[in-house]
Amino acid sequence: MTSSQREIRVKRGVTPLHIVLTAIMAGVLGVMILYAAITTTIVPGVAAVYPATAFEVVFGCWFGVWGGIAAYIGLIIAGTYAGWFPLPLGIVLALSDFSAAVIPAAAFRLLKGDVGLKGGRDWAIYIVFGIVLSTVPGSIYYNLINLYIGWIPSWEAFWVGVISWNLGNFLVNTIIGIPLLKVVTPYVKRAGLYVEGWFS
């Protein structure tokens, strides 16, 4: 077995490990989301600093749709535990975090990029889909729902929420996401945890 073969040991097919890994990721993200929202909330549902987004993006890059499922469950765990929203509303709102993981996951898989950011093309994919587009759609979606149900009082507050959401997420996706992908990706691959496709 060559060194490159040792580096990438991809799990084939859905295994119990995927389920366990998703549960662990969801728990970790739930705690991170809870802490961020308690300490740095600007408008309802929007934290100025939200490190969980960087991990959602990275988990999506590493684990495909499993990362998205973990992000989705993580927000529901945090929100229902803290009483931010009733469960039916949480099921709708959590799509914002699901998208944060799945958008970069889809980009790297469809565009055949390397999540270890080994070349200029990989960096471009991450900057466009991991830093920017992973967060913009979810921010608009989440804040529009909060505006519609009256939790955000005005369009001015809506835009404060959207802009704050994105500026904070751009920052954490850069400062946290890039080092994780550069440094940790080889270990994830060598451990056989990396998901090459959508689910396996």
Residue pairs with C-beta under 8 A, 6 or more apart in sequence:
6 190
7 186
7 189
7 190
8 189
8 190
8 194
9 189
9 190
9 191
9 192
9 194
10 189
10 192
10 194
10 195
10 196
11 17
11 18
11 192
11 193
11 194
11 195
11 200
12 200
13 200
14 199
14 200
15 200
17 193
18 63
18 66
18 195
18 199
18 200
21 63
21 66
21 193
22 63
22 66
22 69
22 70
22 73
23 70
25 55
25 59
25 63
25 66
25 67
25 70
25 71
25 74
26 69
26 70
26 71
26 73
26 74
26 77
27 74
27 77
28 55
28 74
29 52
29 55
29 56
29 59
29 70
29 71
29 73
29 74
29 75
29 77
29 78
29 97
30 73
30 74
30 75
30 77
30 78
30 81
31 78
32 51
32 52
32 55
32 74
33 50
33 52
33 74
33 75
33 77
33 78
33 79
33 97
34 78
34 81
34 82
36 47
36 49
36 50
36 51
36 52
37 45
37 47
37 50
37 78
37 82
37 84
38 82
39 47
39 49
40 47
40 48
40 49
40 50
41 47
41 48
42 48
42 160
42 161
42 164
43 143
43 146
43 152
43 157
43 160
43 161
43 164
44 84
44 146
44 151
44 152
45 84
45 93
45 142
45 143
45 146
45 151
45 152
45 161
46 139
46 142
46 143
46 161
46 164
46 165
47 168
48 164
48 168
49 168
49 171
49 172
50 165
50 168
50 169
50 172
51 172
51 176
52 71
52 74
52 97
53 97
53 100
53 134
53 135
53 168
53 169
53 172
53 173
54 169
54 172
54 173
54 175
54 176
54 177
54 180
55 176
55 180
56 67
56 68
56 70
56 71
56 74
56 97
56 100
56 101
56 134
57 100
57 101
57 104
57 130
57 134
57 173
57 177
58 67
58 176
58 177
58 180
58 181
59 66
59 67
59 70
59 71
59 101
60 67
60 68
60 71
60 100
60 101
60 102
60 103
60 104
60 105
60 134
61 67
61 104
61 105
61 108
61 115
61 126
61 130
61 181
62 115
62 185
62 188
62 193
62 194
62 195
63 70
63 105
63 193
63 194
63 195
64 105
64 109
64 195
64 196
64 197
64 198
64 199
65 102
65 105
65 198
65 199
66 195
66 199
67 101
67 102
67 105
68 98
68 99
68 101
68 102
68 105
69 98
70 101
71 94
71 97
71 98
71 100
71 101
72 94
72 95
72 97
72 98
73 94
74 97
75 90
75 93
75 94
75 96
75 97
76 87
76 90
76 91
76 94
78 84
79 85
79 90
79 93
79 94
80 86
80 87
80 90
84 90
85 93
89 145
89 149
92 145
93 142
93 145
95 138
95 141
96 137
96 138
96 139
96 141
96 142
97 138
99 134
99 137
99 138
99 141
100 134
100 135
100 138
100 169
101 134
103 129
103 133
103 134
103 137
104 125
104 126
104 129
104 130
104 133
104 134
105 198
106 129
107 113
107 125
107 128
107 129
107 130
107 133
108 114
108 115
108 122
108 125
108 129
109 196
109 197
109 198
111 121
111 125
113 121
113 122
113 125
113 126
114 122
115 122
115 181
115 185
115 194
116 122
116 181
116 182
116 185
116 186
116 189
117 123
117 126
117 178
117 181
117 182
117 185
126 177
126 178
126 181
130 173
130 177
131 170
131 173
131 174
131 177
132 170
134 169
134 173
135 165
135 166
135 169
135 170
135 173
136 166
139 161
139 162
139 165
139 166
139 169
140 162
142 165
143 152
143 158
143 161
143 162
143 165
144 158
146 152
146 158
146 161
147 155
147 157
147 158
152 158
152 161
185 194
188 194
